[in-house]
Amino acid sequence: FSMRPSTLGVPAEFMVPNFPDCTDQADTSTVDLPIGINATICNYGTIPYFGDTFAGHINWFPITIEGSAGWGDHGADDDYTFTYTSDGQDNPLSVNGRSGLHVEFDSDETIDNFSSDEWNAFHHAVDNDKTEAEKLFDGHTTMGGYTILTGMFGLDGEHNLKAELHPLYALATRRDNFENDPSDEVWLMFARNYGDEGYCSSQFWDSGLEDYTFRLPWREGMNFVDVNWDKTQFVGTDGTSGPTVSVIQPPMPFAGVYVSFHLGPPVHNSYIFEPGASVPFINGALHLSWKGQPVATPVRPVLPGIIAGSVSRPAISTPLRAVIVGSEGGEANETDEVEQKIRAAINQLPPAQQQQVQKARIIEGTRAAVVHRLPPTGPVRKITAPPVSLRIARLHAINGGPALRKAARDAAQMRALCAATHNAPAGLPAAVCTPNVRDHR
């Protein structure tokens, strides 16, 4: 998907996107390129004159995977990162020598704005205690932890077009190291329908969904499940609602627990993460109480996949078995990535200056999202078929417009890093500290 243009026979310094006739699922309208100082750094990361990819992203459409999960990393660009590998099967989504599917979401858009108790605890652990973060988000247990992820599938050109889910729109992970027993099975969840793609990007990407449904596995040996509303807590932006919980009991087809949320459309008339953008999100934890005879190892159902639905119908999480492992275990230590280079430059500073550079990402005047506690929605309903979910007419990435606040955060951090290093951040090109860097505020 890359080519090197030339002028009068002289090859250009950097590659550009190129779409040969090999797919009709992605095209130039689904490409996301960095701008400003981000472009300078990201192009540098692709190796001038010798690299074989362009800096940026190629997007397909939202997909859903299921499997096990463990905490990964918190990058210099404030992205939370996981890695996907297959569970006893070939991994068709892993390409270009990568051992798995990269998974990321921007904490500035998500967890920094979450306020439910369980997400607050995880957020604090990530910032202060890596060991505790692994405990709070760990699927590497004898129970065989379980996680559901929905995100934009694409290729990251900044590092040899590795496959990834970015942005991540929805996540549900069972907390196997904690309350998870038949009387109290806990699922940490969030859902949204909008997000950016990290440092080497400049656009928002819309999932095309106003409603979302997680399909949680039926616990083997159980014959009844209910929601413990005394412990269950969800918080959402204005206009959101849920969860409503329905079940299909075994031995019926598609047995499982269906957890549905209403997000509504991103409305471009208010100011939350970007000027003129309202980004719906829901976060919290679902506590299920099961009755029956527990079985030590739960069965992971594998059912026909359902791709993310239309804007007027709910999307249902799609089973594709996987293992999500931490970035130290499942993916090569890619120290030449842009985010790693920025982190390395920051880490060479004294602690006080490191904090100063990180705090520079907090842009003055940014309003926090208005959220409210979502009320209980009543008893679990029995259904005989999964909630209806329609495919969009043509599976395609939906561009949600420029991510201006992300650009402002990145630029502010780089200005602070340049000031702290006297315009010579270690391992980065000198051009990142030129005085004509565009101010995106």
Disulfide bonds with the S-S distance in Angstrom:
Cys42-Cys200 2.02
Cys418-Cys433 1.95
